[in-house]
Amino acid sequence: MKVAVAGEALIDFTSIGDLRFQGYCGGSPLNTAVAVARLGPATGYVSQLSTDLFGQRLRRHMEANGLDTRFVLSHPAPSTLAFVQREADGNRYVFLADRTADTLYDPDPLPTLPAEAAVLAFGSVSLLAEPSAGSITRLVEAHRGRLLVVFDPNVRSTLIADPADYRRRLERWISLSHLVKLSEEDLSFLAGHGSPDEVIAGWLEMGPAAVLLTLGGAGARVHRRGREPLGVPGIRVEVADTIGAGDTFTAGAIVALLERGTVDPAEIGALDDDVWRSVLRFAIAAAAINCTRQGADPPTHAEVDALLA
């Protein structure tokens, strides 16, 4: 296991019109884990699945994509379900996540990730409920000293009852992270009435070496402490669906950094512009391919290489 991902795994029901929905295995962390595995590195998952029919399907999905499930627990509580309605200004979500198996994740003792692990990614709606939020936070705290910690808040504003309280708690997760990835939509919510650039600068002072900001079809940029933001343009593709694009971008960035031997947290912020351009270009290409498919369906490394050739 080179990369470990912690967080929810759920069923996304995507609207196909007139209250009809198509189900997909999903959840931002699971999409990221599958994307990393398809791109090559050995990947493990840290979570808890229901024993119901949806949880069984999620476990089969993990296994079919080669994920190491030794740290995936079982629980009789129901699976989390998400319903997604595509609209002109983005996707709208409804979550059924009250006392579901993944939100009840609370192992004692916490798992110890294997010595060969180099990256731990976490985030998303698993941090909005207890005991899962506390358990995942403690997992990150226990491993931060030896792993590159990657945080993607994957904000779902309809699930956040108290935005001010969430922004305060977010500071703890940012301070534990070496690399933060977020979208323009995430940043708009998290910045509130503040300046987005000032908000990112404040986060960088809390500890992360870099913040990656995705810009949809316009590409992405990296923000580093004391340096100008560096942007890379997007890749034009025919978009079928944007679900999982951000998660695939996160996976692409992790894999690109691993392949360049630069997952030491002390080195991330000091990487030169050419390295960051290549990392962003790879991540953007992976996300672009995902957008050409229905649902979260990340590409293989060979597909990314072909697009960049």
Secondary structure as a PSIPRED ss2 file (coil, helix, strand):
# PSIPRED VFORMAT (PSIPRED V4.0)

   1 M C   1.000  0.000  0.000
   2 K C   1.000  0.000  0.000
   3 V E   0.000  0.000  1.000
   4 A E   0.000  0.000  1.000
   5 V E   0.000  0.000  1.000
   6 A E   0.000  0.000  1.000
   7 G C   1.000  0.000  0.000
   8 E C   1.000  0.000  0.000
   9 A C   1.000  0.000  0.000
  10 L E   0.000  0.000  1.000
  11 I E   0.000  0.000  1.000
  12 D E   0.000  0.000  1.000
  13 F E   0.000  0.000  1.000
  14 T E   0.000  0.000  1.000
  15 S E   0.000  0.000  1.000
  16 I E   0.000  0.000  1.000
  17 G E   0.000  0.000  1.000
  18 D C   1.000  0.000  0.000
  19 L C   1.000  0.000  0.000
  20 R E   0.000  0.000  1.000
  21 F E   0.000  0.000  1.000
  22 Q E   0.000  0.000  1.000
  23 G E   0.000  0.000  1.000
  24 Y E   0.000  0.000  1.000
  25 C E   0.000  0.000  1.000
  26 G E   0.000  0.000  1.000
  27 G C   1.000  0.000  0.000
  28 S H   0.000  1.000  0.000
  29 P H   0.000  1.000  0.000
  30 L H   0.000  1.000  0.000
  31 N H   0.000  1.000  0.000
  32 T H   0.000  1.000  0.000
  33 A H   0.000  1.000  0.000
  34 V H   0.000  1.000  0.000
  35 A H   0.000  1.000  0.000
  36 V H   0.000  1.000  0.000
  37 A H   0.000  1.000  0.000
  38 R H   0.000  1.000  0.000
  39 L H   0.000  1.000  0.000
  40 G C   1.000  0.000  0.000
  41 P C   1.000  0.000  0.000
  42 A C   1.000  0.000  0.000
  43 T E   0.000  0.000  1.000
  44 G E   0.000  0.000  1.000
  45 Y E   0.000  0.000  1.000
  46 V E   0.000  0.000  1.000
  47 S E   0.000  0.000  1.000
  48 Q E   0.000  0.000  1.000
  49 L E   0.000  0.000  1.000
  50 S E   0.000  0.000  1.000
  51 T C   1.000  0.000  0.000
  52 D C   1.000  0.000  0.000
  53 L H   0.000  1.000  0.000
  54 F H   0.000  1.000  0.000
  55 G H   0.000  1.000  0.000
  56 Q H   0.000  1.000  0.000
  57 R H   0.000  1.000  0.000
  58 L H   0.000  1.000  0.000
  59 R H   0.000  1.000  0.000
  60 R H   0.000  1.000  0.000
  61 H H   0.000  1.000  0.000
  62 M H   0.000  1.000  0.000
  63 E H   0.000  1.000  0.000
  64 A H   0.000  1.000  0.000
  65 N C   1.000  0.000  0.000
  66 G C   1.000  0.000  0.000
  67 L C   1.000  0.000  0.000
  68 D E   0.000  0.000  1.000
  69 T E   0.000  0.000  1.000
  70 R E   0.000  0.000  1.000
  71 F E   0.000  0.000  1.000
  72 V E   0.000  0.000  1.000
  73 L E   0.000  0.000  1.000
  74 S E   0.000  0.000  1.000
  75 H E   0.000  0.000  1.000
  76 P C   1.000  0.000  0.000
  77 A C   1.000  0.000  0.000
  78 P C   1.000  0.000  0.000
  79 S C   1.000  0.000  0.000
  80 T C   1.000  0.000  0.000
  81 L E   0.000  0.000  1.000
  82 A E   0.000  0.000  1.000
  83 F E   0.000  0.000  1.000
  84 V E   0.000  0.000  1.000
  85 Q E   0.000  0.000  1.000
  86 R E   0.000  0.000  1.000
  87 E E   0.000  0.000  1.000
  88 A C   1.000  0.000  0.000
  89 D C   1.000  0.000  0.000
  90 G E   0.000  0.000  1.000
  91 N E   0.000  0.000  1.000
  92 R E   0.000  0.000  1.000
  93 Y E   0.000  0.000  1.000
  94 V E   0.000  0.000  1.000
  95 F E   0.000  0.000  1.000
  96 L E   0.000  0.000  1.000
  97 A C   1.000  0.000  0.000
  98 D C   1.000  0.000  0.000
  99 R C   1.000  0.000  0.000
 100 T C   1.000  0.000  0.000
 101 A C   1.000  0.000  0.000
 102 D H   0.000  1.000  0.000
 103 T H   0.000  1.000  0.000
 104 L H   0.000  1.000  0.000
 105 Y C   1.000  0.000  0.000
 106 D C   1.000  0.000  0.000
 107 P C   1.000  0.000  0.000
 108 D C   1.000  0.000  0.000
 109 P C   1.000  0.000  0.000
 110 L C   1.000  0.000  0.000
 111 P C   1.000  0.000  0.000
 112 T C   1.000  0.000  0.000
 113 L C   1.000  0.000  0.000
 114 P C   1.000  0.000  0.000
 115 A C   1.000  0.000  0.000
 116 E C   1.000  0.000  0.000
 117 A C   1.000  0.000  0.000
 118 A C   1.000  0.000  0.000
 119 V E   0.000  0.000  1.000
 120 L E   0.000  0.000  1.000
 121 A E   0.000  0.000  1.000
 122 F E   0.000  0.000  1.000
 123 G E   0.000  0.000  1.000
 124 S H   0.000  1.000  0.000
 125 V H   0.000  1.000  0.000
 126 S H   0.000  1.000  0.000
 127 L H   0.000  1.000  0.000
 128 L C   1.000  0.000  0.000
 129 A C   1.000  0.000  0.000
 130 E C   1.000  0.000  0.000
 131 P C   1.000  0.000  0.000
 132 S H   0.000  1.000  0.000
 133 A H   0.000  1.000  0.000
 134 G H   0.000  1.000  0.000
 135 S H   0.000  1.000  0.000
 136 I H   0.000  1.000  0.000
 137 T H   0.000  1.000  0.000
 138 R H   0.000  1.000  0.000
 139 L H   0.000  1.000  0.000
 140 V H   0.000  1.000  0.000
 141 E H   0.000  1.000  0.000
 142 A H   0.000  1.000  0.000
 143 H H   0.000  1.000  0.000
 144 R C   1.000  0.000  0.000
 145 G C   1.000  0.000  0.000
 146 R C   1.000  0.000  0.000
 147 L C   1.000  0.000  0.000
 148 L E   0.000  0.000  1.000
 149 V E   0.000  0.000  1.000
 150 V E   0.000  0.000  1.000
 151 F E   0.000  0.000  1.000
 152 D E   0.000  0.000  1.000
 153 P C   1.000  0.000  0.000
 154 N C   1.000  0.000  0.000
 155 V C   1.000  0.000  0.000
 156 R C   1.000  0.000  0.000
 157 S H   0.000  1.000  0.000
 158 T H   0.000  1.000  0.000
 159 L H   0.000  1.000  0.000
 160 I C   1.000  0.000  0.000
 161 A C   1.000  0.000  0.000
 162 D C   1.000  0.000  0.000
 163 P H   0.000  1.000  0.000
 164 A H   0.000  1.000  0.000
 165 D H   0.000  1.000  0.000
 166 Y H   0.000  1.000  0.000
 167 R H   0.000  1.000  0.000
 168 R H   0.000  1.000  0.000
 169 R H   0.000  1.000  0.000
 170 L H   0.000  1.000  0.000
 171 E H   0.000  1.000  0.000
 172 R H   0.000  1.000  0.000
 173 W H   0.000  1.000  0.000
 174 I H   0.000  1.000  0.000
 175 S H   0.000  1.000  0.000
 176 L C   1.000  0.000  0.000
 177 S C   1.000  0.000  0.000
 178 H C   1.000  0.000  0.000
 179 L E   0.000  0.000  1.000
 180 V E   0.000  0.000  1.000
 181 K E   0.000  0.000  1.000
 182 L E   0.000  0.000  1.000
 183 S E   0.000  0.000  1.000
 184 E H   0.000  1.000  0.000
 185 E H   0.000  1.000  0.000
 186 D H   0.000  1.000  0.000
 187 L H   0.000  1.000  0.000
 188 S H   0.000  1.000  0.000
 189 F H   0.000  1.000  0.000
 190 L H   0.000  1.000  0.000
 191 A H   0.000  1.000  0.000
 192 G C   1.000  0.000  0.000
 193 H C   1.000  0.000  0.000
 194 G C   1.000  0.000  0.000
 195 S C   1.000  0.000  0.000
 196 P H   0.000  1.000  0.000
 197 D H   0.000  1.000  0.000
 198 E H   0.000  1.000  0.000
 199 V H   0.000  1.000  0.000
 200 I H   0.000  1.000  0.000
 201 A H   0.000  1.000  0.000
 202 G H   0.000  1.000  0.000
 203 W H   0.000  1.000  0.000
 204 L H   0.000  1.000  0.000
 205 E H   0.000  1.000  0.000
 206 M H   0.000  1.000  0.000
 207 G C   1.000  0.000  0.000
 208 P C   1.000  0.000  0.000
 209 A C   1.000  0.000  0.000
 210 A E   0.000  0.000  1.000
 211 V E   0.000  0.000  1.000
 212 L E   0.000  0.000  1.000
 213 L E   0.000  0.000  1.000
 214 T E   0.000  0.000  1.000
 215 L C   1.000  0.000  0.000
 216 G H   0.000  1.000  0.000
 217 G H   0.000  1.000  0.000
 218 A H   0.000  1.000  0.000
 219 G C   1.000  0.000  0.000
 220 A E   0.000  0.000  1.000
 221 R E   0.000  0.000  1.000
 222 V E   0.000  0.000  1.000
 223 H E   0.000  0.000  1.000
 224 R E   0.000  0.000  1.000
 225 R C   1.000  0.000  0.000
 226 G C   1.000  0.000  0.000
 227 R C   1.000  0.000  0.000
 228 E C   1.000  0.000  0.000
 229 P C   1.000  0.000  0.000
 230 L E   0.000  0.000  1.000
 231 G E   0.000  0.000  1.000
 232 V E   0.000  0.000  1.000
 233 P C   1.000  0.000  0.000
 234 G C   1.000  0.000  0.000
 235 I C   1.000  0.000  0.000
 236 R C   1.000  0.000  0.000
 237 V C   1.000  0.000  0.000
 238 E C   1.000  0.000  0.000
 239 V C   1.000  0.000  0.000
 240 A C   1.000  0.000  0.000
 241 D C   1.000  0.000  0.000
 242 T C   1.000  0.000  0.000
 243 I C   1.000  0.000  0.000
 244 G C   1.000  0.000  0.000
 245 A H   0.000  1.000  0.000
 246 G H   0.000  1.000  0.000
 247 D H   0.000  1.000  0.000
 248 T H   0.000  1.000  0.000
 249 F H   0.000  1.000  0.000
 250 T H   0.000  1.000  0.000
 251 A H   0.000  1.000  0.000
 252 G H   0.000  1.000  0.000
 253 A H   0.000  1.000  0.000
 254 I H   0.000  1.000  0.000
 255 V H   0.000  1.000  0.000
 256 A H   0.000  1.000  0.000
 257 L H   0.000  1.000  0.000
 258 L H   0.000  1.000  0.000
 259 E H   0.000  1.000  0.000
 260 R C   1.000  0.000  0.000
 261 G C   1.000  0.000  0.000
 262 T C   1.000  0.000  0.000
 263 V C   1.000  0.000  0.000
 264 D C   1.000  0.000  0.000
 265 P H   0.000  1.000  0.000
 266 A H   0.000  1.000  0.000
 267 E H   0.000  1.000  0.000
 268 I H   0.000  1.000  0.000
 269 G C   1.000  0.000  0.000
 270 A C   1.000  0.000  0.000
 271 L C   1.000  0.000  0.000
 272 D C   1.000  0.000  0.000
 273 D H   0.000  1.000  0.000
 274 D H   0.000  1.000  0.000
 275 V H   0.000  1.000  0.000
 276 W H   0.000  1.000  0.000
 277 R H   0.000  1.000  0.000
 278 S H   0.000  1.000  0.000
 279 V H   0.000  1.000  0.000
 280 L H   0.000  1.000  0.000
 281 R H   0.000  1.000  0.000
 282 F H   0.000  1.000  0.000
 283 A H   0.000  1.000  0.000
 284 I H   0.000  1.000  0.000
 285 A H   0.000  1.000  0.000
 286 A H   0.000  1.000  0.000
 287 A H   0.000  1.000  0.000
 288 A H   0.000  1.000  0.000
 289 I H   0.000  1.000  0.000
 290 N H   0.000  1.000  0.000
 291 C H   0.000  1.000  0.000
 292 T C   1.000  0.000  0.000
 293 R C   1.000  0.000  0.000
 294 Q C   1.000  0.000  0.000
 295 G C   1.000  0.000  0.000
 296 A C   1.000  0.000  0.000
 297 D C   1.000  0.000  0.000
 298 P C   1.000  0.000  0.000
 299 P C   1.000  0.000  0.000
 300 T C   1.000  0.000  0.000
 301 H H   0.000  1.000  0.000
 302 A H   0.000  1.000  0.000
 303 E H   0.000  1.000  0.000
 304 V H   0.000  1.000  0.000
 305 D H   0.000  1.000  0.000
 306 A H   0.000  1.000  0.000
 307 L H   0.000  1.000  0.000
 308 L H   0.000  1.000  0.000
 309 A C   1.000  0.000  0.000
